Amino acid sequence: MYQSIQTILKTIRSRAVTIPLLRTQDWWMGKAIPYLAIATLSIVKYQPSVTTSSLLIQLAVFLVVVFCIASFGFLLNDYCDQSQDHLSGRSTPVAGVDRRLVIALMVLLLGTSLVLLFQLPGGLLASYIVIAEYLLFLLYSVKPVRLKERGFLGPLADSLYGHVFPSVTSWIVVASPTDYLEFNFLLPLLFLTFWQLPLGLRHILSHQLECYDSDSRAGEQSFVAVRGRESAGLIVFRYLVPIEAVGLSLFLLSALPYSWAALLGVCLLAIRRCMPQISLAPASKQHEITIFAKPKRSLAWKVLSKFFHGWFSMLTVVGIIIMDWSRWPLLLGYFLLSPLNAITQISLLLEDVFAKPKSHRNARL
């Protein structure tokens, strides 16, 4: 019975709408919708008088902005990585696409995002952050600077433009400028940054850990390729994971009462994933080396990443609706703005509930 349910859920996720050239399947569910949830939290917490219809319009506009920014970043990075991808044996959708078409598309995405930003209450300040994000895209991917090959500056830049800047933009773009200097507004923003920075660093370093062999063959000078898999793995699991967990907890606590469901959800997810591992002996050196090569098998990924990608958005919306029943159209709007993504996230939640935990030592880290 469980195997049948799991097969159905995986089929649903595989049907998600994708735009190969923009690699939407790599960021739509895991970034666009969670940042939409952060913007929703900010609106209902600091603009309680805003009508639900106005709220939905603001979120729809912001979703298009997020789409444009993320598409630009992935398109630029793929275009600049073509030679390295060829040497490492990886294929990308941008390979073979006319250069003029790529440039025209990036200009269109950039212009659209900036124009739409000014239609939102906090668009002026948010535009400065987004422009900085675009500049980081260029510095990260384009030679001669190419921060991607500049040691720790590469992962730091990736975390800033991929997590910190989008989350900060999400929090302020729908807020009134009069809120910017309020302590109750700035404190969650500080904790949000404290959560997103280590999350972004952990994700990019995990990606580099998984691509370590192919990057080494291609001569890629990424942080992990230069520093070594073991050293980078220790940074991820001994330092970034604890900091990220603390940052997440502080942010959800500061966003109460509307974040109560998300806070409860991450606690339940952590308990479910950790309980089967309590009786296990400490991981051996060989187990550490194994999990460094496959970080997505780690307990940290199964709790922290799975929560951000799958649980956070849905539970945030549910928590808001239970606190204020007049916001029920939010759930409908959530499905209308991203129907397949909402179904996908529900499937992930159900899979977490019904999945049989695997009690192997590699999951401890």
TORPA-785332 format. One record per residue: residue number from 1; residue in one letter; x, y, z of N, C-alpha, C in turn. Coordinates in steps of 0.1 Angstrom, whole numbers, plus 5000, padded with zeros to 4 digits. Layout:
PT   i aa   nx   ny   nz  cax  cay  caz   cx   cy   cz
PT NUM  a    X    Y    Z    X    Y    Z    X    Y    Z
...
//
This chain:
PT   i aa   nx   ny   nz  cax  cay  caz   cx   cy   cz
PT   1  m 5008 4988 5000 5000 5000 5000 5009 5013 5000
PT   2  y 5019 5013 5009 5028 5024 5010 5035 5026 4997
PT   3  q 5040 5016 4991 5047 5017 4978 5039 5023 4967
PT   4  s 5026 5019 4967 5017 5025 4957 5015 5040 4959
PT   5  i 5013 5044 4972 5011 5058 4975 5024 5066 4971
PT   6  q 5036 5060 4974 5048 5067 4971 5050 5069 4956
PT   7  t 5046 5059 4948 5047 5059 4934 5038 5070 4928
PT   8  i 5026 5071 4934 5016 5082 4929 5022 5096 4932
PT   9  l 5028 5097 4944 5033 5110 4948 5045 5115 4940
PT  10  k 5053 5105 4936 5065 5108 4928 5060 5112 4914
PT  11  t 5050 5105 4909 5044 5108 4896 5039 5122 4895
PT  12  i 5032 5126 4906 5026 5140 4907 5038 5150 4906
PT  13  r 5048 5148 4913 5060 5157 4914 5066 5158 4900
PT  14  s 5067 5147 4893 5073 5147 4880 5065 5154 4869
PT  15  r 5052 5157 4872 5044 5164 4863 5044 5179 4864
PT  16  a 5052 5184 4873 5053 5198 4875 5057 5205 4863
PT  17  v 5051 5217 4860 5055 5225 4848 5069 5229 4849
PT  18  t 5076 5227 4838 5090 5231 4838 5093 5239 4825
PT  19  i 5103 5248 4826 5108 5255 4814 5123 5252 4814
PT  20  p 5127 5242 4806 5141 5237 4806 5151 5247 4805
PT  21  l 5149 5257 4796 5160 5267 4794 5162 5275 4807
PT  22  l 5152 5278 4815 5153 5286 4827 5154 5277 4839
PT  23  r 5154 5264 4837 5156 5254 4848 5147 5256 4860
PT  24  t 5134 5259 4857 5125 5262 4867 5123 5250 4877
PT  25  q 5125 5238 4872 5123 5227 4881 5134 5226 4892
PT  26  d 5144 5234 4891 5155 5234 4901 5152 5245 4912
PT  27  w 5143 5254 4910 5142 5265 4919 5127 5269 4922
PT  28  w 5118 5265 4914 5104 5269 4916 5098 5265 4929
PT  29  m 5098 5252 4932 5093 5248 4945 5102 5251 4956
PT  30  g 5115 5250 4955 5124 5251 4966 5127 5265 4970
PT  31  k 5124 5275 4961 5128 5289 4964 5116 5298 4962
PT  32  a 5110 5298 4950 5100 5308 4947 5088 5308 4957
PT  33  i 5083 5296 4959 5071 5295 4968 5075 5298 4983
PT  34  p 5086 5293 4988 5089 5297 5002 5091 5312 5004
PT  35  y 5097 5318 4994 5099 5333 4995 5085 5340 4994
PT  36  l 5076 5334 4987 5063 5340 4987 5056 5338 5000
PT  37  a 5059 5327 5007 5054 5325 5021 5060 5336 5031
PT  38  i 5072 5339 5029 5079 5349 5037 5072 5363 5035
PT  39  a 5069 5366 5023 5063 5379 5020 5049 5379 5026
PT  40  t 5042 5367 5025 5028 5366 5031 5029 5369 5046
PT  41  l 5038 5363 5053 5040 5365 5067 5042 5380 5070
PT  42  s 5050 5386 5062 5053 5400 5065 5041 5409 5063
PT  43  i 5032 5406 5053 5020 5414 5051 5011 5412 5062
PT  44  v 5007 5400 5066 4997 5398 5076 5001 5402 5090
PT  45  k 5014 5402 5092 5019 5406 5105 5020 5421 5107
PT  46  y 5024 5428 5096 5026 5443 5097 5016 5451 5090
PT  47  q 5007 5445 5082 4997 5452 5075 4983 5444 5078
PT  48  p 4979 5443 5090 4967 5435 5093 4954 5440 5086
PT  49  s 4954 5453 5083 4942 5459 5077 4941 5457 5062
PT  50  v 4952 5452 5056 4951 5451 5041 4941 5440 5038
PT  51  t 4933 5443 5027 4923 5434 5023 4929 5421 5016
PT  52  t 4922 5410 5017 4928 5398 5011 4930 5399 4996
PT  53  s 4921 5406 4990 4922 5407 4975 4935 5415 4972
PT  54  s 4937 5426 4979 4950 5434 4977 4962 5426 4980
PT  55  l 4961 5418 4991 4972 5409 4994 4975 5399 4983
PT  56  l 4965 5393 4977 4967 5383 4967 4973 5390 4954
PT  57  i 4969 5402 4951 4975 5409 4940 4990 5412 4942
PT  58  q 4993 5417 4954 5007 5419 4957 5016 5407 4956
PT  59  l 5010 5396 4961 5018 5383 4961 5019 5378 4946
PT  60  a 5009 5380 4938 5010 5376 4924 5021 5384 4917
PT  61  v 5021 5397 4919 5031 5406 4913 5045 5402 4918
PT  62  f 5046 5399 4931 5060 5395 4936 5064 5382 4931
PT  63  l 5055 5373 4928 5058 5360 4923 5064 5361 4909
PT  64  v 5059 5370 4901 5065 5373 4888 5079 5378 4889
PT  65  v 5081 5387 4899 5094 5393 4901 5104 5382 4905
PT  66  v 5100 5373 4914 5109 5362 4918 5112 5353 4906
PT  67  f 5102 5351 4898 5104 5342 4886 5115 5349 4877
PT  68  c 5114 5362 4874 5123 5369 4865 5137 5368 4871
PT  69  i 5139 5371 4884 5152 5371 4890 5159 5358 4890
PT  70  a 5151 5347 4894 5157 5334 4895 5160 5329 4881
PT  71  s 5152 5332 4871 5154 5327 4857 5167 5334 4852
PT  72  f 5169 5347 4854 5181 5354 4850 5193 5348 4856
PT  73  g 5193 5345 4869 5205 5339 4875 5209 5326 4870
PT  74  f 5199 5317 4868 5202 5303 4863 5206 5304 4849
PT  75  l 5200 5312 4841 5203 5313 4827 5218 5319 4825
PT  76  l 5221 5329 4832 5234 5335 4831 5245 5325 4836
PT  77  n 5243 5318 4847 5252 5308 4852 5254 5297 4842
PT  78  d 5244 5292 4837 5245 5281 4827 5252 5285 4815
PT  79  y 5249 5297 4810 5256 5302 4798 5271 5304 4800
PT  80  c 5275 5308 4812 5289 5311 4815 5296 5298 4818
PT  81  d 5289 5287 4822 5295 5275 4826 5296 5264 4815
PT  82  q 5293 5268 4803 5292 5258 4792 5305 5251 4790
PT  83  s 5316 5257 4790 5329 5250 4787 5332 5241 4798
PT  84  q 5330 5245 4811 5333 5236 4822 5323 5224 4822
PT  85  d 5310 5227 4819 5300 5216 4818 5304 5206 4808
PT  86  h 5309 5211 4796 5313 5201 4786 5325 5192 4790
PT  87  l 5335 5198 4797 5346 5190 4801 5342 5180 4812
PT  88  s 5332 5184 4820 5328 5174 4831 5318 5165 4827
PT  89  g 5313 5166 4814 5303 5157 4809 5289 5160 4813
PT  90  r 5286 5172 4818 5273 5176 4821 5267 5184 4809
PT  91  s 5254 5182 4806 5247 5189 4796 5238 5199 4802
PT  92  t 5236 5211 4796 5227 5221 4801 5218 5226 4789
PT  93  p 5206 5230 4793 5196 5234 4782 5201 5246 4774
PT  94  v 5210 5254 4779 5214 5266 4772 5224 5263 4761
PT  95  a 5230 5251 4761 5240 5247 4751 5233 5247 4737
PT  96  g 5240 5254 4728 5235 5255 4714 5225 5266 4712
PT  97  v 5221 5273 4722 5211 5284 4720 5219 5297 4716
PT  98  d 5213 5304 4706 5220 5316 4701 5223 5326 4712
PT  99  r 5235 5331 4711 5239 5341 4722 5230 5353 4722
PT 100  r 5226 5358 4711 5218 5370 4711 5204 5367 4717
PT 101  l 5199 5355 4715 5186 5352 4722 5188 5351 4737
PT 102  v 5199 5346 4742 5201 5345 4756 5202 5359 4762
PT 103  i 5210 5368 4756 5212 5381 4761 5198 5389 4761
PT 104  a 5191 5388 4750 5178 5395 4749 5168 5390 4760
PT 105  l 5168 5377 4762 5160 5371 4773 5164 5376 4787
PT 106  m 5177 5377 4789 5181 5382 4802 5178 5397 4804
PT 107  v 5179 5405 4794 5175 5419 4795 5160 5420 4797
PT 108  l 5152 5412 4791 5138 5412 4793 5134 5408 4807
PT 109  l 5141 5398 4812 5138 5394 4826 5142 5404 4836
PT 110  l 5154 5410 4834 5159 5421 4843 5149 5433 4843
PT 111  g 5146 5438 4831 5137 5449 4831 5123 5447 4836
PT 112  t 5118 5435 4834 5104 5432 4839 5104 5432 4854
PT 113  s 5114 5426 4860 5115 5425 4875 5116 5439 4881
PT 114  l 5124 5447 4876 5125 5461 4882 5113 5469 4880
PT 115  v 5106 5468 4869 5094 5476 4866 5083 5471 4876
PT 116  l 5082 5458 4878 5071 5453 4887 5074 5456 4901
PT 117  l 5087 5457 4905 5090 5459 4919 5084 5473 4924
PT 118  f 5085 5483 4915 5080 5496 4919 5065 5497 4920
PT 119  q 5058 5486 4917 5043 5485 4919 5040 5480 4933
PT 120  l 5050 5477 4941 5048 5472 4954 5052 5482 4965
PT 121  p 5046 5482 4977 5048 5492 4987 5063 5495 4990
PT 122  g 5071 5484 4991 5085 5486 4995 5094 5485 4983
PT 123  g 5089 5488 4971 5096 5485 4959 5109 5493 4957
PT 124  l 5110 5506 4963 5121 5514 4961 5134 5508 4968
PT 125  l 5132 5505 4981 5143 5499 4988 5146 5485 4983
PT 126  a 5136 5477 4980 5138 5464 4974 5146 5464 4961
PT 127  s 5144 5475 4953 5150 5476 4940 5166 5477 4942
PT 128  y 5170 5483 4952 5184 5484 4955 5190 5470 4958
PT 129  i 5183 5463 4966 5187 5449 4969 5188 5440 4957
PT 130  v 5177 5442 4949 5177 5433 4936 5188 5437 4927
PT 131  i 5191 5450 4925 5202 5454 4917 5215 5448 4922
PT 132  a 5217 5449 4935 5229 5442 4941 5229 5427 4938
PT 133  e 5217 5421 4938 5216 5407 4935 5220 5404 4920
PT 134  y 5216 5413 4911 5220 5411 4897 5235 5413 4895
PT 135  l 5241 5423 4902 5255 5425 4901 5263 5413 4907
PT 136  l 5257 5407 4917 5264 5395 4922 5263 5383 4913
PT 137  f 5252 5382 4906 5250 5372 4895 5262 5373 4885
PT 138  l 5264 5386 4881 5275 5388 4871 5289 5385 4877
PT 139  l 5291 5390 4889 5304 5388 4895 5307 5373 4898
PT 140  y 5296 5366 4900 5298 5352 4904 5301 5343 4891
PT 141  s 5295 5347 4880 5296 5338 4868 5305 5343 4857
PT 142  v 5307 5356 4855 5313 5361 4844 5328 5364 4846
PT 143  k 5337 5360 4837 5351 5363 4838 5353 5378 4835
PT 144  p 5364 5384 4840 5375 5378 4847 5373 5377 4862
PT 145  v 5363 5382 4867 5361 5382 4882 5357 5367 4886
PT 146  r 5346 5363 4881 5341 5349 4883 5344 5344 4898
PT 147  l 5336 5350 4907 5337 5346 4921 5335 5331 4924
PT 148  k 5329 5324 4915 5327 5310 4916 5340 5302 4918
PT 149  e 5351 5308 4912 5364 5302 4913 5373 5310 4922
PT 150  r 5368 5317 4932 5376 5325 4941 5375 5321 4955
PT 151  g 5377 5308 4957 5376 5303 4971 5363 5304 4978
PT 152  f 5363 5309 4990 5351 5310 4998 5342 5321 4993
PT 153  l 5347 5330 4986 5339 5341 4980 5328 5335 4971
PT 154  g 5331 5324 4965 5321 5318 4956 5308 5313 4964
PT 155  p 5310 5304 4974 5298 5300 4981 5291 5312 4989
PT 156  l 5299 5322 4993 5293 5333 5000 5285 5341 4990
PT 157  a 5290 5344 4978 5282 5351 4969 5269 5343 4965
PT 158  d 5271 5330 4963 5259 5322 4960 5248 5322 4971
PT 159  s 5253 5322 4983 5243 5323 4994 5236 5336 4995
PT 160  l 5244 5347 4992 5238 5360 4993 5228 5362 4982
PT 161  y 5231 5359 4969 5222 5362 4958 5211 5351 4957
PT 162  g 5214 5339 4963 5204 5328 4961 5195 5327 4973
PT 163  h 5198 5332 4985 5190 5331 4997 5188 5343 5005
PT 164  v 5199 5350 5009 5198 5362 5017 5191 5373 5011
PT 165  f 5195 5377 4999 5189 5389 4992 5174 5386 4989
PT 166  p 5171 5374 4983 5157 5371 4981 5148 5371 4993
PT 167  s 5153 5365 5004 5145 5365 5016 5143 5379 5022
PT 168  v 5154 5387 5022 5152 5401 5027 5143 5409 5018
PT 169  t 5144 5407 5005 5135 5414 4996 5120 5409 4999
PT 170  s 5118 5396 5001 5105 5391 5004 5099 5398 5016
PT 171  w 5107 5400 5026 5102 5406 5039 5099 5421 5038
PT 172  i 5107 5428 5030 5105 5443 5030 5097 5448 5018
PT 173  v 5095 5440 5007 5090 5445 4995 5075 5448 4996
PT 174  v 5068 5441 5005 5054 5443 5007 5051 5451 5019
PT 175  a 5061 5456 5026 5059 5464 5039 5059 5479 5036
PT 176  s 5053 5486 5044 5052 5500 5043 5066 5506 5048
PT 177  p 5071 5516 5041 5084 5522 5044 5084 5527 5059
PT 178  t 5073 5530 5065 5073 5534 5079 5076 5523 5088
PT 179  d 5076 5510 5084 5079 5499 5092 5094 5496 5093
PT 180  y 5102 5502 5084 5116 5498 5082 5124 5500 5095
PT 181  l 5121 5510 5103 5129 5514 5115 5122 5508 5127
PT 182  e 5112 5501 5126 5105 5495 5138 5113 5483 5143
PT 183  f 5115 5482 5156 5123 5471 5161 5116 5458 5159
PT 184  n 5103 5457 5160 5095 5445 5158 5096 5440 5143
PT 185  f 5099 5450 5134 5100 5446 5120 5115 5442 5117
PT 186  l 5124 5448 5123 5139 5445 5120 5143 5433 5127
PT 187  l 5138 5429 5139 5143 5417 5146 5140 5404 5138
PT 188  p 5128 5402 5133 5126 5390 5124 5135 5390 5112
PT 189  l 5137 5402 5106 5145 5404 5095 5160 5399 5098
PT 190  l 5165 5403 5110 5178 5399 5114 5179 5384 5115
PT 191  f 5169 5378 5122 5168 5363 5123 5166 5356 5110
PT 192  l 5159 5362 5101 5157 5356 5088 5170 5355 5080
PT 193  t 5178 5366 5081 5192 5366 5075 5201 5355 5082
PT 194  f 5200 5354 5095 5207 5345 5103 5204 5330 5099
PT 195  w 5191 5328 5094 5187 5315 5090 5191 5313 5075
PT 196  q 5189 5322 5066 5191 5320 5052 5206 5320 5048
PT 197  l 5215 5327 5055 5229 5327 5051 5235 5313 5053
PT 198  p 5234 5307 5064 5240 5293 5065 5232 5283 5057
PT 199  l 5219 5285 5055 5212 5276 5046 5217 5277 5032
PT 200  g 5220 5289 5027 5225 5290 5013 5239 5285 5012
PT 201  l 5247 5287 5022 5261 5282 5022 5261 5266 5022
PT 202  r 5252 5261 5031 5251 5246 5031 5246 5240 5018
PT 203  h 5237 5247 5011 5232 5241 4999 5243 5242 4988
PT 204  i 5250 5253 4986 5260 5254 4976 5272 5245 4979
PT 205  l 5276 5244 4991 5287 5235 4995 5283 5220 4993
PT 206  s 5270 5217 4996 5265 5203 4994 5265 5200 4979
PT 207  h 5261 5210 4971 5262 5208 4956 5276 5206 4951
PT 208  q 5286 5214 4957 5300 5212 4953 5305 5199 4958
PT 209  l 5301 5194 4970 5305 5181 4975 5300 5170 4965
PT 210  e 5288 5171 4961 5283 5161 4952 5290 5161 4938
PT 211  c 5294 5173 4934 5300 5174 4920 5316 5174 4921
PT 212  y 5321 5170 4933 5335 5171 4935 5343 5164 4925
PT 213  d 5340 5151 4921 5347 5143 4911 5347 5150 4898
PT 214  s 5335 5154 4893 5334 5159 4880 5340 5173 4879
PT 215  d 5339 5181 4890 5346 5194 4890 5361 5193 4889
PT 216  s 5366 5183 4896 5381 5180 4896 5385 5176 4882
PT 217  r 5377 5168 4875 5381 5164 4862 5381 5176 4852
PT 218  a 5372 5185 4855 5371 5197 4846 5380 5208 4850
PT 219  g 5388 5207 4861 5397 5217 4865 5390 5229 4872
PT 220  e 5377 5227 4876 5370 5238 4883 5376 5241 4896
PT 221  q 5378 5254 4898 5384 5259 4911 5374 5263 4921
PT 222  s 5364 5254 4923 5354 5257 4933 5360 5256 4947
PT 223  f 5353 5261 4957 5358 5260 4971 5361 5246 4976
PT 224  v 5352 5237 4973 5353 5223 4977 5365 5216 4969
PT 225  a 5366 5219 4956 5376 5213 4948 5390 5217 4953
PT 226  v 5391 5229 4958 5404 5234 4963 5407 5230 4977
PT 227  r 5396 5231 4985 5398 5228 5000 5398 5213 5003
PT 228  g 5391 5205 4995 5390 5191 4997 5376 5187 5003
PT 229  r 5372 5175 4999 5359 5171 5003 5357 5170 5018
PT 230  e 5367 5164 5025 5366 5162 5039 5365 5175 5047
PT 231  s 5374 5184 5044 5374 5197 5051 5361 5205 5049
PT 232  a 5356 5205 5036 5344 5212 5034 5332 5205 5040
PT 233  g 5332 5192 5041 5321 5185 5047 5321 5188 5062
PT 234  l 5332 5189 5068 5332 5193 5083 5326 5207 5085
PT 235  i 5329 5216 5076 5324 5229 5077 5309 5229 5077
PT 236  v 5304 5221 5067 5289 5220 5065 5282 5215 5078
PT 237  f 5287 5203 5083 5279 5196 5093 5283 5200 5107
PT 238  r 5295 5205 5109 5298 5209 5123 5295 5224 5126
PT 239  y 5294 5232 5116 5292 5246 5119 5279 5252 5112
PT 240  l 5277 5250 5099 5266 5256 5093 5253 5250 5097
PT 241  v 5252 5237 5099 5239 5231 5103 5234 5236 5117
PT 242  p 5243 5236 5127 5238 5242 5140 5234 5256 5139
PT 243  i 5241 5264 5132 5238 5279 5131 5225 5280 5123
PT 244  e 5223 5273 5113 5210 5273 5105 5198 5269 5114
PT 245  a 5200 5259 5122 5189 5254 5130 5185 5265 5140
PT 246  v 5195 5272 5146 5192 5282 5156 5185 5294 5149
PT 247  g 5190 5298 5137 5184 5309 5129 5170 5306 5126
PT 248  l 5167 5294 5121 5153 5291 5117 5144 5292 5129
PT 249  s 5148 5286 5141 5140 5287 5153 5137 5301 5157
PT 250  l 5148 5309 5157 5146 5323 5161 5136 5331 5152
PT 251  f 5138 5328 5139 5129 5335 5130 5114 5331 5132
PT 252  l 5112 5318 5133 5098 5314 5135 5092 5319 5148
PT 253  l 5100 5319 5158 5096 5325 5171 5093 5340 5170
PT 254  s 5101 5347 5163 5099 5362 5161 5087 5365 5152
PT 255  a 5083 5355 5144 5072 5358 5135 5058 5353 5141
PT 256  l 5059 5348 5153 5046 5344 5160 5037 5356 5161
PT 257  p 5024 5354 5161 5017 5341 5162 5014 5334 5149
PT 258  y 5016 5341 5137 5012 5335 5124 5021 5324 5120
PT 259  s 5033 5322 5126 5042 5312 5122 5041 5299 5131
PT 260  w 5030 5299 5139 5029 5288 5149 5029 5274 5142
PT 261  a 5022 5273 5131 5021 5260 5124 5034 5255 5118
PT 262  a 5041 5265 5113 5054 5262 5107 5064 5257 5118
PT 263  l 5063 5264 5130 5072 5261 5141 5069 5247 5146
PT 264  l 5056 5244 5147 5052 5231 5152 5056 5220 5142
PT 265  g 5055 5223 5129 5058 5214 5118 5073 5210 5118
PT 266  v 5082 5220 5120 5096 5217 5119 5100 5209 5132
PT 267  c 5093 5211 5143 5096 5203 5155 5092 5189 5153
PT 268  l 5080 5187 5147 5075 5173 5145 5084 5166 5134
PT 269  l 5088 5173 5124 5097 5167 5114 5110 5163 5120
PT 270  a 5116 5172 5128 5129 5168 5134 5127 5156 5143
PT 271  i 5116 5155 5151 5114 5144 5160 5113 5131 5152
PT 272  r 5105 5132 5141 5103 5120 5133 5115 5115 5126
PT 273  r 5124 5124 5122 5136 5120 5115 5147 5116 5125
PT 274  c 5147 5122 5136 5158 5119 5146 5155 5107 5154
PT 275  m 5143 5104 5158 5140 5093 5167 5146 5079 5163
PT 276  p 5145 5075 5150 5151 5063 5146 5166 5062 5147
PT 277  q 5173 5074 5149 5187 5074 5149 5193 5075 5163
PT 278  i 5184 5076 5173 5189 5079 5187 5197 5067 5192
PT 279  s 5193 5055 5189 5199 5043 5194 5212 5039 5186
PT 280  l 5215 5046 5175 5226 5042 5167 5239 5046 5174
PT 281  a 5250 5038 5171 5263 5042 5176 5268 5054 5168
PT 282  p 5277 5062 5173 5283 5074 5166 5288 5069 5152
PT 283  a 5286 5078 5143 5291 5075 5129 5306 5074 5129
PT 284  s 5311 5064 5122 5325 5062 5120 5331 5071 5110
PT 285  k 5344 5071 5109 5351 5080 5100 5347 5077 5086
PT 286  q 5345 5064 5083 5341 5060 5069 5327 5065 5066
PT 287  h 5318 5065 5076 5305 5069 5074 5305 5084 5071
PT 288  e 5313 5092 5078 5314 5106 5076 5319 5109 5061
PT 289  i 5329 5102 5057 5334 5104 5043 5323 5101 5033
PT 290  t 5315 5090 5036 5304 5087 5027 5294 5097 5026
PT 291  i 5290 5103 5037 5279 5113 5037 5284 5126 5032
PT 292  f 5297 5129 5032 5303 5141 5026 5301 5140 5011
PT 293  a 5302 5128 5005 5300 5127 4991 5286 5127 4987
PT 294  k 5277 5124 4996 5262 5124 4993 5255 5131 5004
PT 295  p 5256 5144 5005 5251 5152 5016 5235 5152 5017
PT 296  k 5229 5149 5006 5214 5149 5006 5209 5137 5013
PT 297  r 5217 5127 5017 5213 5116 5025 5214 5119 5040
PT 298  s 5219 5130 5043 5222 5134 5057 5209 5137 5064
PT 299  l 5209 5136 5077 5197 5140 5085 5195 5155 5084
PT 300  a 5205 5163 5083 5204 5177 5082 5196 5181 5070
PT 301  w 5199 5174 5059 5191 5177 5046 5177 5173 5048
PT 302  k 5175 5161 5054 5161 5156 5055 5152 5164 5064
PT 303  v 5158 5171 5073 5150 5180 5082 5150 5194 5078
PT 304  l 5162 5201 5077 5162 5215 5074 5158 5218 5060
PT 305  s 5164 5211 5050 5161 5214 5036 5147 5210 5033
PT 306  k 5143 5198 5038 5129 5194 5034 5119 5203 5040
PT 307  f 5122 5208 5052 5112 5218 5058 5111 5230 5049
PT 308  f 5122 5236 5045 5122 5248 5038 5115 5246 5024
PT 309  h 5119 5235 5017 5114 5232 5004 5099 5228 5004
PT 310  g 5095 5220 5014 5082 5214 5013 5072 5218 5024
PT 311  w 5076 5219 5036 5067 5221 5047 5064 5236 5050
PT 312  f 5074 5244 5049 5073 5258 5053 5062 5266 5047
PT 313  s 5061 5266 5034 5051 5274 5027 5037 5270 5030
PT 314  m 5034 5257 5029 5020 5253 5032 5016 5255 5046
PT 315  l 5025 5252 5056 5022 5254 5070 5021 5268 5074
PT 316  t 5028 5277 5067 5027 5291 5069 5013 5296 5065
PT 317  v 5009 5292 5054 4995 5296 5049 4984 5291 5058
PT 318  v 4986 5278 5062 4976 5272 5071 4975 5279 5084
PT 319  g 4987 5282 5090 4988 5289 5103 4981 5303 5102
PT 320  i 4983 5310 5091 4977 5323 5090 4962 5322 5089
PT 321  i 4957 5312 5081 4942 5311 5080 4936 5307 5093
PT 322  i 4942 5298 5101 4936 5294 5113 4936 5306 5123
PT 323  m 4946 5314 5122 4946 5326 5131 4936 5337 5127
PT 324  d 4934 5337 5114 4924 5347 5108 4917 5341 5097
PT 325  w 4904 5336 5100 4896 5329 5090 4893 5337 5078
PT 326  s 4893 5350 5080 4890 5359 5068 4900 5358 5057
PT 327  r 4912 5352 5060 4922 5350 5050 4921 5337 5043
PT 328  w 4910 5330 5044 4909 5317 5037 4912 5318 5022
PT 329  p 4909 5329 5015 4912 5329 5001 4927 5328 4998
PT 330  l 4935 5330 5008 4950 5327 5007 4953 5313 5002
PT 331  l 4946 5304 5008 4948 5290 5004 4944 5287 4989
PT 332  l 4932 5293 4986 4928 5292 4972 4938 5299 4963
PT 333  g 4942 5311 4967 4952 5319 4959 4965 5311 4957
PT 334  y 4969 5304 4968 4981 5296 4968 4980 5286 4957
PT 335  f 4969 5279 4955 4967 5269 4945 4966 5276 4931
PT 336  l 4959 5287 4930 4958 5294 4917 4971 5299 4912
PT 337  l 4979 5305 4921 4992 5310 4917 5002 5299 4913
PT 338  s 5001 5288 4919 5010 5277 4916 5003 5263 4919
PT 339  p 4993 5259 4911 4985 5247 4914 4994 5235 4915
PT 340  l 5002 5232 4905 5010 5220 4906 5020 5220 4917
PT 341  n 5025 5232 4920 5035 5233 4931 5028 5230 4944
PT 342  a 5016 5235 4946 5009 5232 4959 5006 5217 4960
PT 343  i 5002 5211 4949 5000 5196 4950 5013 5189 4953
PT 344  t 5023 5194 4947 5036 5188 4950 5040 5189 4964
PT 345  q 5038 5201 4970 5042 5202 4984 5033 5194 4993
PT 346  i 5020 5193 4990 5011 5184 4998 5016 5170 4997
PT 347  s 5020 5166 4985 5026 5152 4983 5038 5150 4991
PT 348  l 5047 5160 4992 5059 5159 5001 5055 5157 5015
PT 349  l 5045 5165 5020 5041 5164 5034 5035 5150 5037
PT 350  l 5027 5145 5028 5021 5132 5030 5032 5121 5029
PT 351  e 5042 5123 5021 5052 5113 5020 5061 5113 5033
PT 352  d 5063 5125 5039 5070 5125 5052 5062 5118 5063
PT 353  v 5048 5120 5062 5040 5114 5072 5040 5099 5071
PT 354  f 5039 5093 5058 5037 5079 5057 5050 5072 5054
PT 355  a 5061 5079 5051 5073 5072 5048 5078 5064 5059
PT 356  k 5084 5053 5056 5091 5045 5067 5105 5049 5068
PT 357  p 5109 5055 5080 5122 5060 5082 5133 5049 5080
PT 358  k 5144 5054 5074 5155 5044 5072 5165 5047 5083
PT 359  s 5167 5036 5091 5176 5038 5102 5190 5033 5099
PT 360  h 5197 5041 5090 5211 5037 5087 5220 5048 5092
PT 361  r 5232 5045 5095 5241 5054 5102 5244 5066 5094
PT 362  n 5244 5065 5081 5247 5076 5073 5238 5088 5075
PT 363  a 5226 5085 5080 5216 5096 5081 5218 5104 5094
PT 364  r 5228 5100 5102 5230 5107 5115 5235 5121 5113
PT 365  l 5244 5123 5103 5250 5136 5102 5241 5147 5097
//
